[in-house]
Amino acid sequence: MRARLGAEVVGDRVTRFAVWAPDAERLTVELDGRSIPLDRDGDGDGDGDGDGDGGVWLAVVDGVGHGDRYRFCLDGGELLADPASGWQPDGVHGPSAVVDAGRYAWTDGEWTGVELADAVIYELHVGVFTPSGTLDGVIGELDRLAALGVTVVELMPLAATPGRRNWGYDGVFPWSVHEAYGGPDALARLVDAAHASGIAVMLDVVYNHLGPEGNVLPRFGPYFTDAHRTPWGSAVNVAAAGSDTVRRYFVESTRRWVEDFHVDGFRLDAIDFIVDPTARPFLEQLVPAARSAGRRAGRTVLVVAESASNDPRIVRSPDVGGLGFDAVWNDDVHHALRVAITGHRGGYYVDYDGVADLATALAHRWVFSGRYSHYRDRHHGRPADDVAPGRFVVFSANHDHVGNTPVGARPPYDHDQRLLTAAAVLLSPFTPLLFMGDEYGDPAPFPFFVDHGDPDLLEATRAGRREEFAAAASLGEVADPGDPATFAQAVLDPSLAERDPHRSLLAAHTELLRLRRQLDVLRGAEADNDVAVVDDAVVVARRLGGRRSTLVLNFGRAAVMVAVGDAVDGASTTIAFDSGDARWRGGRLAAPCTLDAGRATVPAWTAVLLTND
């Protein structure tokens, strides 16, 4: 059996080291005064034939176990951390440490995961989600997330980064857990506790690039390519010479998260920047590897893509030329929602018409299914009407659309508008995602922040942010990514939910998710789905068997009257949710929705769900 890359405990204080260094002449692992030579095995399967993964070096070393530090030395040169390091307890510039996953006392033997149809995703950044900024801190919030109706927690990238503060996308050891978050042991504790609360754990992983500080991978082999670049640095080599083992590196890392840490899924960052012209794309290889690891463990593993390509092949089966992802992020819903509320059409929002385009997305999955994009100056996207709506992840905010602004401000919505966007997302047939704190209206911004130790790199990062937001920079309004205060102001305060208006907003989110669970007609892939625009309102009428629902989202300044039909199979139409209800407005009175003779009058800036179920 082929050895896994990295350091793997294979017995009582016996560790096997495997590292890919195809151009090295000799290689040693340095262990607390001991220098142990590794043997060049070829592909790391123990037979020395070198088929497919040339340049893997192996050694099995006694007296080495969990927490022991080590480095590799290539050809007598500098001591380097392990490219497949699972733990950097002394930071990205320090030695690696052995992780013995067999130490973890799991209690989740009955856990089988969460199916996509039941997924309600909650995106959070460990560093700012609680004052402690740790994975153990997240454990303390699981009960309230479960009570809200969350079924999947999506952790922004955990890989080791320079310093203590980072968004996570500058990670340089993709197999590792950032020490400031508590390291690998804390991740195991969180996953076990989440499963006990009925919540799956999804990792946001970055396989398109690595950060610039502390990145040792190029010292070992051709992990990167000069054939193209990403906006954040060198692109990962998944198609050129040596790419077989680069693919192996990421596939094994993904399997390890499932096997050793019981992780339930992955969100792959910006897959459009994984450029791969090969006949069998890397992503087509990765997705089934993650799922098969889950099947062997008796758990469902979900794999979600972030992509702006609007290409349905991402979620189609490889049998018909697709990549096989379970779901893909859908920015079009976010963009149309924001324009419908604010009217702002700067930057990429120039392409969106608000209410009309929100209706298009609700009817056809995407706004851009081949139509012309002014922002891109080309036609964009491809139709996806035949793809089940649950295979698209939608949101009214996420880390990108909040953080990639000058000061990381959350959307400028008032209470009524927050309720409206919540209903649009949570009662849609898509898979919903909540961004941390939005469920109770936390005002904390989420600006971009880093803690680079390299002063030149830090200054380049600052300059890059000022350049990106040049108009705001002239007013001194760009948050300094290196200032600890920028990070500190992003820390959430869930105690806000104990008082209004935050308490009533949280109650509304909880009720919306209860309705989503209770009413299959809202999310059933087989339901008929008719979408119309009435004045400034979007009307979504769904039927599933004898059950019927009508969601009215009024983005206008005046009430609208909508035909909702007569009783179906003897069941009269009732108001299941009205965002104008005083329960969701801190006791404040508002004009209610009224029903009369098969018509509903829906006030301005109001969401109403009507059902006969």
Protein Blocks (a to p, Z undefined) as FASTA:
>chain_A
ZZdehjddfbehiacdddddfkbfbdcddeehiacddddehjonononopoiahiacddd
ehiaehiacdddeehiacdddfklcbdfkojklccddddfklpccfklmpgbjafklpcc
ddddfklmpmnopaklmmmmmmmmmmnopabdcdddfbdcehjbdfhlaccblkbccfkn
npjmlmmmmmmmmmmnopacdddddfkbccfehpaklmmmcfbcfkbccfkbccddfkbg
hklmmmmmmmmmmmmmmmmnopabdcdehkllmccfbfbdfklmmmmmmmmmmmmnopac
ddddddfklpaklmmcfklopaoiabdcdfklmmmmmmmmnopaghjllmpghjmmmmmm
mmnopabgoiacfklopaedjdfklpcfklpccdfbdfklmmmpfkopacfbdfklmmmm
mmmmmmpcbdcdddehklnopabdcddddddfblklmmmmmmmmmmmmmmlmmnopaccf
klmklmmmmpccfklmmpcfklmmmmmmmmmmmmmmmmmmlmomkbccddddehjaccdd
ddehjbccdddddfbfbdcdddebjaeehiacddfbdfkbmklngopacdddddeehiac
ddehiacdddfZZ
